[in-house]
Amino acid sequence: MFHCSCRTLIQVCKLFSAKPASVLWAGRHTGPLTGVCKHDVRFKSSGAGERTLQERQRAHMARGLPKQKPIAGVKEVIVVASGKGGVGKSTTAVNLALGLTANDQVMKNHLQFSILIKRLLQFIFMSFISSVFMLSQSKQVGILDADVYGPSVPKLMNLRGNPELTDNNLMRPLTNFGIPCMSMGFLVEDTAPIVWRGLMVMSAIEKLLRQVDWGLLDYLIVDMPPGTGDVQLSITQNIPIAGAVIVSTPQDIALLDARRGAEMFRKVNVPVLGLVQNMSVFQCPQCNHQTHIFGSDGARELARTLGVEVLGDIPLHLNIREKSDKGQPVVVSSPDSPEAEAYRRVASAVVRRLAEESR
């Protein structure tokens, strides 16, 4: 045994001493290398080789991820998220959806007179009239309540009951104020706690995404749960998302989690459309004195840090809370109020940012 091992070692030494060492540079043979020890040498590749390695790593990591598939009939999906609960995310999501339809209706009214004029010249400008007519059609907006553990959309939209099934065994959303809505709150009792593990939650989200007959929608507003967990990852990996709206109060504690939420969307390649600074200021109804209860312009400072814009400021107002508790969102119940105008401005900013991202 000893002589066999020695003989093998001698043969290996002869093999190394027979030829000079070779160098592999970025995977290519460059010939003999003199003046160094007689071993094969590999240098770490750089430049194009490193990029190739990174591409292989990304492909390997994406191998187990589901492929994104659009929701049937939905043109663009907008997610409304926050890192922390209790900052008014669901109220913002509902009023954003209503603001999108309200702004479109205002634009439609402005176009009515011009459309009548154009119809007089329809034989000359037929194609132009057709495009103007398309612009005058109201945008169709829906709301998906993805907060499985704490659904708020049924209360905010004054909806209750179980969704009906279509002939294709798809759930038909419940509708109010012209907005079709789907929520886990329609499938369980109001006071029933949802005590589910992650796999059951993922299954429920998949059904809410794929087994609902939305019809034809221009925008689907998704009210996300707080945090950066399984539900957020599941939604962003399964459907293409046009953009994310981050809601936060100006308070430092809320801003910390809002930043985590924005960074999460960036990691999964979802455009962050901007921040909404909710409960920005309280105005006394008696003396009109303004008080910044949760701080001043905290979301604006965070927006500058992240390199995004502030889509709008929503005041801390009693009217918003009262109307929300009654299931009468302020955009439809008090359309002429400053609070409703604030939500409509946010909706206009969201549409503008979507157009910028699509360029």
C-alpha positions in Angstrom: 0.0 0.0 0.0 2.8 2.4 0.9 4.7 1.7 -2.3 1.6 2.2 -4.4 0.9 5.6 -2.8 4.5 6.7 -3.3 4.4 5.5 -7.0 1.2 7.5 -7.6 2.7 10.6 -5.9 5.8 10.3 -8.1 3.7 10.1 -11.3 1.8 13.2 -10.3 5.0 15.1 -9.7 6.4 14.1 -13.1 3.2 15.3 -14.7 3.5 18.7 -13.1 7.2 19.0 -14.0 6.7 17.9 -17.6 4.8 21.1 -18.7 4.9 24.7 -17.6 1.9 26.0 -15.8 -1.0 27.4 -17.9 -3.1 30.5 -17.0 -6.8 30.7 -17.4 -7.8 34.3 -17.8 -11.6 34.9 -17.8 -12.0 31.4 -19.1 -9.5 31.6 -22.0 -6.1 29.8 -22.3 -3.2 32.3 -22.8 -0.2 29.9 -22.9 2.7 29.2 -20.6 3.4 31.2 -17.5 7.0 31.4 -16.4 8.5 32.5 -13.1 5.7 31.2 -10.9 5.0 27.9 -9.1 4.0 25.0 -11.4 0.3 24.9 -10.8 -2.8 25.9 -12.7 -3.8 29.4 -11.9 -7.3 31.0 -12.1 -7.8 34.7 -11.8 -11.1 36.1 -10.8 -12.9 37.4 -13.9 -14.2 41.0 -14.0 -16.2 43.2 -16.3 -18.3 41.2 -18.7 -17.5 38.0 -16.8 -18.9 39.5 -13.6 -22.0 40.6 -15.3 -22.5 37.2 -16.8 -22.2 35.7 -13.3 -24.8 38.2 -11.9 -27.2 37.3 -14.7 -26.8 33.6 -14.0 -27.5 34.3 -10.3 -30.6 36.3 -11.1 -31.9 33.6 -13.4 -31.2 31.0 -10.7 -33.1 33.0 -8.1 -36.0 33.7 -10.4 -36.3 30.0 -11.3 -38.7 29.2 -8.4 -40.8 32.4 -8.7 -44.2 32.4 -10.3 -44.6 34.1 -13.7 -46.6 37.3 -13.6 -49.9 37.0 -15.3 -52.3 40.0 -15.8 -55.8 39.9 -14.2 -58.3 39.3 -16.9 -60.0 42.6 -18.0 -57.8 44.9 -15.9 -55.6 47.4 -17.6 -53.6 48.8 -14.7 -53.2 47.7 -11.1 -52.3 50.3 -8.4 -51.4 49.1 -4.9 -52.0 51.4 -1.9 -49.6 50.4 0.9 -48.1 51.4 4.2 -45.5 50.0 6.4 -47.7 50.5 9.5 -51.3 50.0 10.3 -53.6 52.9 11.4 -52.3 55.6 9.1 -55.5 55.8 7.0 -54.4 53.5 4.1 -57.8 51.9 3.5 -59.6 55.3 3.6 -57.1 56.7 1.2 -57.5 53.7 -1.2 -61.3 54.0 -1.2 -61.3 57.8 -1.8 -58.5 57.4 -4.4 -60.7 55.0 -6.4 -63.7 57.4 -6.1 -61.4 60.3 -7.0 -60.3 58.7 -10.2 -63.9 58.3 -11.3 -64.8 61.8 -10.1 -62.0 63.4 -12.0 -62.8 61.5 -15.1 -66.5 62.7 -14.9 -65.4 66.3 -14.5 -63.2 65.9 -17.6 -66.1 64.3 -19.4 -68.4 67.3 -18.6 -65.7 69.7 -20.0 -65.6 67.7 -23.2 -69.3 67.6 -23.9 -69.5 71.0 -25.6 -66.4 70.3 -27.7 -67.9 66.9 -28.7 -71.1 68.6 -29.9 -69.0 71.0 -32.1 -67.0 68.2 -33.5 -70.1 66.2 -34.5 -71.1 68.9 -36.8 -67.9 68.2 -38.7 -68.0 64.4 -38.4 -67.8 63.7 -42.1 -64.5 65.6 -42.3 -62.9 64.7 -39.0 -64.4 61.2 -38.4 -61.2 59.7 -36.9 -60.6 62.7 -34.7 -64.1 62.6 -33.3 -63.7 58.9 -32.6 -60.7 59.6 -30.4 -62.4 62.4 -28.6 -65.4 60.2 -28.0 -63.2 57.6 -26.5 -61.7 60.2 -24.2 -65.1 61.1 -22.9 -65.9 57.6 -21.7 -65.8 57.2 -17.9 -62.9 55.3 -16.4 -63.9 52.0 -14.8 -62.3 51.5 -11.4 -62.4 48.6 -9.0 -61.2 47.9 -5.4 -59.6 44.7 -4.2 -59.2 44.5 -0.4 -56.1 42.4 0.1 -56.0 42.9 3.8 -57.1 39.4 4.7 -56.8 39.7 8.5 -58.4 43.1 8.8 -60.7 43.9 5.8 -62.0 47.5 5.9 -63.5 48.0 2.4 -66.9 46.5 3.2 -67.4 49.0 6.0 -66.0 52.0 4.1 -68.0 51.2 1.0 -71.2 50.3 2.9 -71.3 46.8 1.4 -72.3 43.5 2.9 -73.4 40.1 1.7 -71.9 37.2 -0.2 -70.7 37.5 -3.8 -72.7 35.6 -6.4 -71.1 33.2 -8.8 -71.1 33.5 -12.6 -71.6 30.6 -15.0 -67.8 30.2 -15.1 -67.8 29.8 -11.3 -66.2 33.2 -10.8 -67.1 35.5 -7.9 -69.0 38.6 -9.0 -67.8 41.8 -7.0 -70.3 43.7 -4.9 -70.8 47.3 -6.2 -71.5 50.6 -4.6 -71.0 54.2 -5.9 -70.3 52.6 -9.2 -67.2 50.8 -7.9 -67.0 47.0 -7.9 -65.3 45.7 -4.7 -64.0 42.3 -3.6 -62.9 41.6 0.0 -62.4 38.7 2.3 -65.0 40.5 4.5 -67.7 39.4 2.1 -66.8 35.8 2.7 -66.7 35.7 6.5 -68.9 37.1 9.2 -68.2 40.6 10.4 -66.9 39.6 13.8 -65.3 36.3 12.9 -61.5 36.4 13.3 -59.4 35.0 10.5 -56.9 32.8 12.2 -54.9 31.4 9.3 -51.3 30.4 8.6 -49.4 31.7 5.7 -50.3 29.0 3.1 -54.0 29.6 3.7 -53.6 33.3 3.3 -51.7 32.8 0.0 -54.5 30.5 -1.2 -57.1 33.2 -0.4 -55.1 35.9 -2.1 -54.8 33.7 -5.2 -58.6 33.3 -5.3 -59.2 37.0 -4.9 -56.8 37.7 -7.7 -57.8 35.0 -10.2 -61.4 33.9 -9.4 -63.2 37.2 -9.6 -65.1 38.5 -12.6 -64.0 42.1 -12.7 -65.4 42.8 -16.1 -63.4 45.6 -17.9 -61.5 47.9 -15.6 -59.1 50.8 -16.4 -57.7 50.8 -12.8 -57.8 48.2 -10.0 -56.9 49.7 -6.7 -55.5 47.1 -4.3 -55.7 47.9 -0.6 -52.6 46.1 0.7 -52.2 44.9 4.3 -49.6 46.8 6.4 -46.1 45.5 6.5 -43.8 43.8 4.0 -44.7 40.1 4.3 -46.1 37.2 2.4 -49.1 38.9 1.0 -47.1 41.8 -0.5 -44.6 39.4 -2.1 -47.3 37.1 -3.4 -49.2 39.9 -5.1 -46.1 41.6 -6.6 -44.8 38.3 -7.9 -48.1 37.1 -9.4 -49.5 40.1 -11.3 -47.9 43.1 -13.1 -48.3 46.3 -11.0 -48.3 49.7 -12.6 -47.3 51.5 -9.5 -47.4 51.8 -5.7 -48.8 54.6 -3.5 -47.3 54.8 0.0 -49.5 56.3 2.7 -48.0 57.6 5.9 -48.6 60.2 8.6 -45.8 62.8 9.2 -44.9 61.0 12.5 -41.3 59.6 12.6 -42.5 56.2 13.8 -44.8 55.8 10.8 -42.2 57.2 8.4 -39.7 54.5 9.4 -42.1 51.8 8.3 -43.2 53.7 5.2 -39.6 53.8 4.0 -39.4 50.0 4.5 -42.5 49.6 2.4 -41.1 51.8 -0.4 -37.8 50.0 -0.4 -39.6 46.6 -0.6 -41.4 47.7 -3.8 -38.2 48.9 -5.3 -36.6 45.5 -4.6 -39.4 43.7 -6.5 -39.2 46.3 -9.4 -42.6 48.0 -8.7 -42.5 51.7 -9.5 -43.2 53.9 -6.4 -45.6 56.6 -7.7 -45.2 58.7 -4.6 -46.2 59.3 -1.0 -49.5 60.5 0.5 -49.1 62.5 3.7 -52.2 61.6 5.6 -53.4 63.5 8.7 -51.0 66.3 7.8 -52.7 69.1 9.8 -55.7 69.6 12.1 -57.8 72.7 11.7 -59.9 73.7 14.7 -63.6 74.0 13.6 -64.1 76.9 16.1 -61.1 79.2 15.5 -59.6 77.7 12.3 -56.2 77.4 14.1 -54.0 74.8 12.5 -52.1 72.2 14.6 -49.6 69.7 13.2 -50.5 66.9 15.7 -48.3 64.2 14.1 -45.5 66.6 13.0 -44.9 68.8 10.0 -43.8 67.7 6.5 -42.2 64.4 7.6 -43.4 62.7 4.5 -41.9 65.4 2.3 -38.5 64.9 3.9 -38.8 61.1 3.3 -39.9 61.7 -0.3 -36.8 63.8 -0.9 -34.7 61.0 0.6 -36.3 58.4 -1.6 -36.2 60.5 -4.7 -40.0 60.4 -5.1 -42.7 63.1 -4.9 -45.5 63.8 -2.5 -48.8 63.1 -4.3 -50.8 65.2 -1.9 -51.6 66.1 1.7 -54.8 64.9 3.4 -55.9 66.8 6.5 -57.0 65.3 9.8 -60.6 66.2 9.6 -63.7 65.1 11.5 -65.7 65.0 8.3 -63.5 62.2 6.9 -63.8 60.1 10.0 -67.6 60.5 10.3 -68.3 59.8 6.7 -66.0 56.8 6.6 -67.7 55.3 9.6 -71.1 55.7 7.9 -69.9 54.0 4.7 -70.2 57.3 2.8 -66.7 58.3 1.6 -66.1 62.0 1.6 -65.4 62.2 -2.1 -69.1 61.2 -2.9 -70.8 62.4 0.3 -69.1 65.9 0.4 -67.8 66.4 -3.1 -67.4 70.2 -2.6 -65.5 70.0 0.6 -61.7 70.8 0.8 -61.2 67.2 2.0 -62.7 65.7 -1.1 -60.7 68.1 -3.3 -57.5 66.9 -1.5 -58.3 63.3 -2.5 -59.1 64.3 -6.1 -55.7 66.1 -6.3 -54.1 62.9 -5.2 -56.0 60.9 -7.9 -54.8 63.4 -10.6 -51.2 63.1 -9.4 -51.5 59.3 -9.6 -52.8 59.4 -13.2 -50.0 61.8 -14.1 -47.3 59.6 -12.6 -48.7 56.5 -14.3 -48.4 58.3 -17.6 -44.8 59.2 -16.8 -43.9 55.7 -15.9 -45.4 54.3 -19.1 -43.2 56.4 -21.3 
